[in-house]
């Protein structure tokens, strides 16, 4: 792409006199009044990214100049801004919290410039989407449209920072990686060398960590960020702040055209689905939803973890040629004087599954899938169907006839179940998201030789159907209702939904592909605001919500559910002591039970789609 844009750099003033570094690209160097696009980032406004445009390889990066030129071809001025306290912007970085007010101040400044025609759109991905949604919560008059991809916390306590009352440990790894890129570390060779010498793998084997004595001990401002999210275990006013909780602002959210998208293996599925459901019913302007099969990565790649979702996994419908084409068409549709064509349907969902199950040339499972289209969410025709657990390990639509039955296991927090894929991001090099065969291996942190299937572990209860005699499609949110007890005051319970392929020539032991999963800390079983420890031996009912998903379980496959008490390093490990999060150094083994009888019918509820 030939360079066509002229860049200027300005320091835009905020209401408290802090100035934020902003690059502004003018198409063909022309400052004629035009619509303006802006992205606000903590990752460096001049740094290459792997999300702005499609590439064919993971970790292939695109220059900001090329992104600006691409949108400039359609007549847009493009701005990239360093958020407060990052790179060349002034002030102190307080993760997520300042983005609403700073974004609003930036829009006010842009609209006052002679080169802005009054039309301003915000585009976001991941953190930049959180920043975009925070501005939408304030409904500034200067905002015209939003494109939010894989972010925009509906409620960070439930999706993105914590889940089911448990911290996602990506927050620790994100803080470490971003501390290394901070100006303080880059400009201090001693601290730089200190962080570079840290063995992240060794630190993750030293749980529980002690504040002030972690891999972030030389950058306490970043350690504070991670431990702040860790130790604030109750849902209170902290979690209702602008920047991390859009749901608190639904009634006042900007009534402007809104595009929301994510992938089934992205950590912000719940945020995107919740935001769409709430805002679609409140707004008068168009609201669109698009969910593909992807992880928190490039939209031009059809391979998700170790699974190939097929050619249709790319965005190639309704005249869309690529991810960047989708974004540009959205802004042409919402900002240009002459409205361009856009998607035919408001809801665009990728139904995973239907592939051959053989190994592709790239060595991946051919799972396949196709797009389905509608104009509302949840999809019409979806019905919740319970599948009950039985003592013989079966999973069926009938309740157990047993009068008193349970299964039990010992959860050892010093030997947690390793995370093999899932809705993970920002975890490199420790963990990665996506769909994988649920077998331990050297690429999955915490795995141990001889690398057996997870179902062989003593601390996982496994329930699965008979081979399906017809295809079963699910689309929507999945939940598990468990009756449990423990000999400890607190513990965790996890659920994982799996598509089990039968053996074939390429996979002689079959293939157990993770679809979605969830977790619940037992002390939050009744309330996230007022946690209550358990009485050892007392039986409690616990609900575990997973993220929404869409998958076709083919005839001949089995539907499997794994129940356990850990998923590490995706999630923090429960000490089983009842100690507050981020505190305590003692780890106890927990003797946990799941009840599966006629009066306590533990089950998973699947959204069956006809």
C-alpha positions in Angstrom: 0.0 0.0 0.0 1.4 3.4 -1.0 1.6 6.0 1.7 -1.1 8.5 1.1 -1.8 10.1 4.5 0.0 13.0 6.1 0.6 12.6 9.8 0.8 15.3 12.5 1.3 14.7 16.2 -0.5 16.8 18.8 -0.9 16.8 22.6 -4.6 17.0 23.3 -5.5 18.6 26.6 -7.8 16.9 29.1 -10.0 18.6 31.7 -7.3 18.3 34.4 -4.6 19.8 32.1 -3.0 16.4 31.4 -2.1 16.1 27.7 -2.4 12.9 25.6 -0.2 12.2 22.6 -2.3 11.8 19.4 -1.3 11.1 15.8 -3.7 12.4 13.2 -3.6 11.2 9.6 -5.1 13.3 6.8 -6.0 11.6 3.5 -3.7 12.8 0.8 -2.5 15.5 3.2 -5.8 17.3 2.7 -7.3 19.0 5.7 -10.7 19.5 4.1 -13.5 18.8 6.7 -14.1 15.1 6.8 -15.5 12.4 9.2 -13.0 11.3 11.8 -12.2 7.9 13.3 -10.3 7.5 16.5 -8.7 4.6 18.4 -7.3 5.1 21.9 -4.7 2.5 23.0 -2.4 1.6 25.8 -0.2 -0.3 23.4 1.5 2.5 21.7 -0.2 4.7 19.0 2.8 4.2 16.7 3.3 0.5 17.3 2.2 -2.2 14.8 -0.8 -4.3 15.7 -2.2 -7.7 14.8 -5.8 -6.7 15.0 -6.5 -3.7 12.8 -6.4 -5.6 9.5 -6.5 -9.2 8.4 -3.2 -11.1 8.1 -2.6 -14.7 7.2 -0.4 -15.6 10.1 -0.6 -15.4 13.9 1.5 -12.6 15.2 1.8 -10.8 11.8 1.6 -7.1 12.4 0.4 -4.1 10.4 1.7 -0.5 10.6 -0.6 2.2 11.8 0.2 4.2 8.7 -1.2 1.4 6.5 -4.4 1.3 8.6 -4.8 5.1 8.3 -4.2 4.9 4.5 -6.8 2.1 4.2 -9.5 4.2 5.9 -8.2 7.4 4.2 -9.0 5.9 0.8 -12.7 6.1 1.9 -12.2 9.7 3.0 -11.7 9.3 6.7 -9.3 11.2 8.9 -7.8 8.7 11.4 -6.5 9.4 14.9 -4.5 7.1 17.2 -4.0 8.2 20.8 -1.9 6.9 23.7 -4.1 6.6 26.7 -3.2 8.5 29.9 0.1 7.3 31.5 1.2 5.2 28.5 4.0 5.9 26.0 4.1 9.6 25.2 0.9 10.6 27.1 1.1 12.4 30.4 -0.4 11.4 33.7 -0.6 8.2 35.7 -1.9 5.0 34.1 -4.9 3.6 36.0 -6.1 0.6 34.0 -9.5 1.2 32.4 -10.7 3.9 34.8 -9.9 7.1 33.0 -10.9 6.1 29.5 -14.5 7.4 29.6 -13.7 11.0 30.6 -10.5 11.2 28.6 -12.3 9.8 25.5 -15.0 12.4 25.9 -12.5 15.2 26.2 -10.8 14.0 23.1 -14.0 14.0 21.1 -14.8 17.5 22.2 -11.4 18.7 21.1 -11.7 16.9 17.7 -15.1 18.2 16.9 -13.8 21.8 17.5 -11.1 21.4 14.8 -11.7 22.9 11.4 -10.9 19.6 9.7 -13.7 17.7 11.4 -17.1 17.8 9.7 -18.9 16.9 12.9 -19.0 13.2 12.3 -16.8 11.1 14.7 -16.6 7.3 15.0 -14.7 5.3 17.6 -13.2 2.0 16.7 -11.9 -0.5 19.3 -10.5 -3.9 19.8 -9.8 -5.4 23.2 -8.6 -2.6 25.6 -9.4 0.0 22.9 -12.9 -1.4 22.9 -13.2 -1.0 26.6 -12.1 2.6 26.1 -14.7 3.0 23.4 -17.6 1.6 25.4 -16.6 3.8 28.3 -17.2 6.9 26.1 -20.5 5.4 24.9 -21.6 5.2 28.6 -21.3 9.0 28.8 -23.3 9.6 25.6 -21.4 12.7 24.5 -23.1 14.7 21.8 -19.9 14.6 19.7 -20.1 10.8 19.3 -21.7 9.5 16.0 -21.0 5.8 15.9 -19.1 2.9 17.6 -17.4 -0.2 16.3 -16.6 -2.4 19.4 -14.7 -5.7 18.8 -13.8 -8.1 21.6 -14.3 -5.8 24.5 -16.4 -3.2 26.1 -16.9 -4.7 29.6 -20.6 -5.4 30.3 -19.4 -6.1 33.9 -15.7 -6.8 34.3 -16.5 -8.7 37.6 -18.3 -11.3 35.5 -16.3 -11.2 32.3 -12.7 -10.1 31.5 -11.2 -9.6 35.0 -13.1 -12.0 37.2 -15.6 -14.8 36.4 -17.8 -16.7 38.9 -16.0 -14.8 41.7 -12.6 -15.9 40.5 -9.7 -13.8 39.1 -8.5 -14.5 35.6 -4.7 -14.7 35.9 -4.2 -13.0 32.6 -4.4 -9.8 34.6 -1.1 -10.7 36.3 0.6 -11.6 33.1 -0.8 -8.6 31.3 0.6 -6.3 34.0 4.0 -7.9 33.7 4.2 -7.7 29.9 2.9 -4.1 29.9 5.3 -3.1 32.6 8.2 -4.2 30.4 6.9 -1.9 27.7 6.4 1.1 30.0 8.6 4.2 29.7 9.9 3.7 33.2 11.3 0.3 32.5 12.4 1.1 28.9 14.4 4.1 30.2 15.9 2.4 33.2 18.5 -0.3 32.2 18.6 -1.8 35.7 14.9 -2.4 36.0 14.8 -3.4 32.4 17.4 -6.1 33.0 15.7 -7.2 36.2 12.4 -7.8 34.4 14.1 -9.5 31.4 15.7 -11.9 33.8 12.5 -13.0 35.4 11.4 -16.6 34.7 7.7 -16.3 34.3 7.2 -20.1 34.3 9.0 -20.4 37.6 6.9 -17.7 39.2 3.6 -19.4 38.0 4.8 -22.5 39.9 5.2 -20.6 43.1 1.5 -19.9 43.9 0.3 -18.4 46.1 2.1 -15.2 45.5 2.8 -12.5 48.1 2.3 -8.8 47.2 5.6 -7.0 47.2 7.4 -10.3 46.5 6.3 -11.2 43.0 7.7 -11.0 39.4 6.3 -7.4 39.5 8.1 -6.3 42.7 10.4 -3.9 40.8 7.4 -2.1 39.2 5.0 -1.7 42.2 2.6 0.5 40.2 1.8 -2.5 37.9 1.8 -5.0 40.7 -0.8 -2.7 42.4 -3.0 -3.0 39.2 -3.0 -6.8 39.3 -3.5 -7.1 43.1 -6.2 -4.5 43.1 -8.3 -6.7 40.8 -7.3 -9.8 42.8 -8.1 -8.6 46.3 -11.4 -6.8 45.5 -13.3 -10.1 45.6 -16.7 -8.7 46.4 -19.0 -7.1 43.9 -19.2 -3.5 45.2 -19.0 0.1 44.0 -15.4 -0.5 42.8 -16.8 -2.8 40.1 -19.6 -0.4 39.1 -17.1 2.2 37.9 -17.1 3.8 34.5 -14.7 1.9 32.3 -15.3 -1.6 33.7 -19.1 -1.8 33.9 -21.2 -0.8 30.9 -24.3 -2.4 32.5 -24.5 0.3 35.1 -24.9 2.8 32.3 -27.3 1.0 29.9 -30.1 3.4 30.4 -28.0 6.4 29.4 -25.7 4.7 26.8 -25.3 6.7 23.6 -28.1 6.1 21.1 -25.8 5.9 18.1 -25.2 3.1 15.6 -23.3 0.3 17.4 -21.5 -2.7 16.0 -20.5 -5.4 18.4 -18.4 -8.5 17.6 -16.3 -11.2 19.2 -15.2 -14.8 18.9 -16.5 -17.9 20.7 -13.0 -18.4 22.3 -12.6 -14.8 23.2 -12.7 -13.7 26.9 -15.3 -11.0 26.1 -18.1 -13.2 24.7 -20.3 -12.5 27.8 -19.6 -8.7 27.6 -20.5 -8.5 23.9 -23.7 -10.7 24.2 -24.9 -8.9 27.3 -24.3 -5.5 25.8 -26.1 -6.4 22.6 -29.1 -7.9 24.5 -29.4 -4.8 26.7 -28.8 -2.1 24.2 -30.7 -3.5 21.3 -33.9 -3.2 23.3 -33.1 0.3 24.5 -31.7 2.0 21.4 -33.5 3.3 18.4 -30.4 3.4 16.2 -29.1 0.2 14.5 -27.3 -2.3 16.6 -25.5 -5.3 15.1 -24.0 -8.5 16.5 -21.3 -10.7 14.9 -19.7 -13.7 16.6 -17.2 -15.9 14.8 -15.3 -18.9 16.0 -12.1 -17.0 16.8 -9.9 -16.5 19.7 -8.7 -13.0 20.8 -6.7 -12.8 17.6 -6.6 -12.1 13.9 -10.0 -12.4 12.1 -8.2 -13.6 8.9 -7.2 -16.9 10.4 -9.5 -19.9 10.3 -7.4 -22.0 12.7 -8.5 -21.6 16.3 -6.0 -23.3 18.7 -5.5 -26.7 17.1 -8.8 -26.8 15.2 -9.6 -25.7 11.6 -13.0 -24.0 11.5 -13.1 -24.0 7.7 -13.2 -21.5 4.9 -16.4 -20.0 6.2 -14.7 -18.9 9.4 -13.6 -15.8 7.5 -15.9 -12.9 7.1 -16.9 -13.3 3.5 -20.6 -12.7 3.2 -22.9 -9.8 2.2 -20.1 -8.4 0.0 -17.5 -8.3 2.8 -14.0 -9.1 1.6 -12.0 -8.9 4.9 -12.2 -7.8 8.5 -10.9 -4.3 7.6 -13.5 -4.1 4.8 -16.2 -4.8 7.4 -15.0 -2.0 9.6 -14.7 0.4 6.7 -18.1 -0.4 5.3 -19.6 0.1 8.8 -18.1 3.6 9.0 -19.2 4.4 5.4 -22.7 3.2 6.4 -22.9 5.3 9.5 -20.7 8.4 8.8 -20.7 9.0 5.0 -23.1 11.4 3.4 -23.9 8.7 0.8 -24.7 5.5 2.8 -23.0 2.4 1.5 -24.6 -1.1 1.7 -24.1 -3.1 4.9 -25.0 -6.5 6.4 -28.5 -7.9 5.6 -29.0 -9.1 9.2 -28.6 -7.6 12.6 -27.3 -10.9 14.1 -24.6 -12.9 12.4 -23.5 -16.1 14.2 -20.9 -18.8 13.4 -22.2 -22.3 14.1 -19.1 -24.4 14.7 -19.0 -28.0 13.7 -20.0 -30.2 10.8 -16.5 -30.9 9.5 -15.0 -34.2 8.5 -13.0 -34.7 11.8 -9.9 -35.6 9.8 -6.5 -34.0 10.1 -5.8 -31.1 7.7 -2.6 -30.5 5.8 -1.7 -28.1 8.6 -2.1 -30.8 11.2 -5.4 -29.5 12.6 -8.7 -31.1 13.3 -11.2 -30.3 10.5 -14.2 -29.1 12.7 -15.8 -26.8 10.1 -18.8 -24.6 10.6 -21.1 -22.1 8.8 -22.7 -18.7 9.4 -26.3 -18.4 10.4 -28.3 -15.2 10.4 -31.1 -13.7 12.3 -32.4 -10.3 13.6 -32.5 -11.0 17.3 -30.6 -12.6 20.1 -31.2 -15.2 21.6 -31.9 -16.9 18.3 -35.6 -17.8 17.7 -36.2 -21.5 18.3 -33.7 -22.0 21.0 -34.9 -24.1 24.0 -33.1 -24.9 27.2 -32.7 -28.7 27.6 -31.3 -30.3 30.8 -28.9 -33.2 30.6 -28.5 -35.0 34.0 -25.4 -36.7 35.5 -25.5 -40.4 36.5 -23.2 -42.5 38.7 -22.1 -44.7 35.7 -20.7 -41.6 34.0 -23.6 -41.2 31.6 -25.2 -37.9 30.6 -28.9 -38.1 29.6 -32.2 -36.2 29.5 -33.6 -38.4 32.3 -33.1 -37.8 36.0 -31.3 -40.4 38.1 -33.6 -42.8 40.0 -31.1 -43.1 42.8 -32.3 -42.0 46.2 -28.9 -41.0 47.6 -25.9 -40.9 45.3 -22.8 -38.8 44.9 -19.4 -38.9 43.4 -16.3 -37.4 45.1 -12.7 -36.5 44.5 -9.8 -34.8 46.2 -8.9 -31.3 44.9 -5.2 -30.6 45.6 -4.5 -26.9 44.9 -0.8 -27.7 44.5 -1.7 -29.9 41.5 -4.4 -28.1 39.6 -6.0 -29.1 36.4 -4.1 -27.5 33.5 -5.9 -25.0 31.2 -6.0 -26.5 27.7 -7.4 -23.8 25.6 -10.6 -21.9 26.3 -11.5 -18.2 26.4 -7.9 -17.0 27.2 -5.9 -14.0 26.1 -2.9 -12.0 27.2 -1.5 -15.2 28.7 1.5 -15.8 26.6 3.9 -17.5 27.1 2.1 -19.4 29.9 -1.3 -20.1 28.3 -3.2 -19.7 25.1 -6.8 -19.7 24.1 -8.7 -21.7 21.5 -10.0 -25.2 20.8 -7.7 -28.2 21.6 -7.8 -31.9 22.2 -8.2 -32.2 26.0 -5.0 -34.1 26.5 -2.0 -32.9 28.6 1.1 -31.9 26.7 4.3 -30.0 27.0 2.7 -26.9 25.4 0.2 -26.6 28.2 1.5 -25.2 31.5 1.1 -27.6 34.4 0.9 -30.8 32.3 2.9 -33.8 33.5 4.3 -36.8 31.7 3.2 -39.2 30.4 0.7 -36.6 29.1 -2.6 -38.5 29.5 -6.1 -37.2 28.6 -7.6 -34.9 31.2 -10.4 -37.4 31.7 -7.8 -39.8 33.3 -7.2 -37.4 36.2 -8.6 -38.5 39.6 -9.9 -34.9 40.3 -12.2 -34.7 37.2 -15.7 -36.2 37.1 -16.7 -37.1 33.5 -20.2 -37.5 32.1 -21.0 -38.1 28.5 -23.9 -39.2 26.3 -24.1 -42.3 24.2 -23.1 -41.8 20.6 -25.6 -39.3 19.1 -28.1 -40.8 16.7 -28.7 -37.4 15.1 -27.0 -34.0 14.9 -27.5 -31.8 18.0 -27.1 -28.0 17.6 -26.7 -25.6 20.5 -26.6 -21.8 20.4 -26.6 -19.6 23.4 -25.6 -19.6 27.1 -24.8 -22.8 28.9 -25.1 -23.4 32.6 -24.6 -26.2 35.1 -26.7 -26.7 38.2 -24.8 -28.7 40.8 -25.5 -30.0 44.3 -22.2 -30.1 46.1 -20.5 -30.4 49.5 -16.9 -30.2 50.7 -14.9 -30.8 53.9 -13.5 -27.3 53.5 -14.9 -23.8 54.2 -14.5 -22.8 50.6 -13.5 -24.4 47.3 -14.2 -23.9 43.5 -16.2 -25.9 41.0 -15.6 -25.9 37.3 -17.6 -27.1 34.3 -16.4 -27.8 30.7 -18.5 -28.7 27.7 -16.7 -31.0 25.2 -17.5 -32.3 21.7 -16.1 -35.9 21.6 -15.1 -37.2 18.2 -15.1 -40.9 17.5 -11.7 -42.5 16.5 -10.6 -42.4 12.9 -7.4 -43.0 11.0 -6.0 -39.6 11.8 -7.1 -39.6 15.4 -7.2 -43.2 16.5 -8.0 -42.2 20.1 -10.7 -39.8 19.0 -10.6 -36.0 19.8 -12.1 -34.3 22.7 -12.6 -30.6 21.7 -13.4 -28.0 24.4 -16.5 -25.9 23.5 -17.0 -23.6 26.5 -16.3 -23.6 30.3 -17.1 -21.8 33.5 -16.1 -21.6 37.2 -17.7 -20.7 40.5 -16.1 -20.0 43.9 -18.4 -21.6 46.4 -18.5 -18.7 48.8 -20.2 -16.7 46.1 -22.9 -19.4 45.5 -25.7 -17.1 46.8 -24.3 -13.6 46.3 -21.3 -11.9 44.8 -21.9 -8.9 47.1 -22.0 -10.9 50.4 -19.9 -14.1 50.2 -20.6 -16.9 52.7 -18.3 -19.6 53.7 -19.5 -23.2 53.7 -20.2 -25.5 56.6 -18.0 -28.6 56.0 -20.3 -31.5 55.0 -23.3 -29.3 54.3 -24.9 -29.7 50.9 -25.4 -26.6 48.7 -26.8 -25.8 45.3 -24.4 -24.0 43.0 -25.0 -22.6 39.5 -22.1 -22.2 37.1 -22.6 -20.1 34.0 -20.3 -20.6 31.0 -19.9 -18.2 28.1 -22.4 -18.5 25.2 -21.4 -20.7 22.3 -22.7 -22.3 19.1 -21.7 -25.8 18.0 -23.1 -28.7 16.0 -22.4 -32.0 17.7 -22.5 -34.4 14.8 -24.3 -37.7 14.7 -21.9 -40.3 16.1 -20.2 -37.8 18.4 -20.7 -37.6 22.2 -21.5 -34.6 24.3 -19.2 -34.6 27.4 -19.2 -32.6 30.6 -16.1 -32.4 32.9 -16.6 -31.3 36.5 -13.6 -30.4 38.7 -12.3 -27.6 41.0 -9.5 -25.9 39.1 -8.6 -24.5 35.6 -5.1 -23.2 36.0 -3.5 -20.9 35.0 -6.6 -19.5 33.3 -8.0 -18.9 36.8 -6.7 -18.3 40.3 -6.4 -21.4 42.5 -8.7 -21.7 45.6 -6.6 -22.3 48.7 -9.6 -24.1 50.2 -9.0 -22.2 53.5 -11.6 -19.4 53.1 -8.8 -16.8 53.1 -9.6 -13.6 51.2 -8.3 -13.5 47.7 -4.7 -12.5 47.2 -3.9 -13.4 50.8 -2.8 -16.5 52.8 0.0 -18.9 52.1 -1.6 -22.2 53.3 -3.1 -24.7 50.7 -5.5 -27.4 51.9 -6.7 -30.4 50.0 -10.5 -30.4 49.6 -12.6 -33.5 49.6 -15.4 -32.4 47.2 -18.6 -34.2 46.3 -21.2 -33.7 43.6 -24.7 -35.2 44.2 -26.4 -36.9 41.3 -29.7 -38.4 42.7 -33.4 -37.9 42.2 -33.7 -35.2 44.8 -30.4 -33.4 43.9 -30.2 -33.9 40.1 -27.0 -32.2 39.1 -27.1 -31.3 35.4 -26.0 -29.1 32.6 -28.5 -27.1 30.6 -27.9 -26.8 26.9 -29.6 -24.2 24.5 -30.8 -26.6 21.8 -31.3 -25.0 18.5 -33.6 -26.5 15.9 
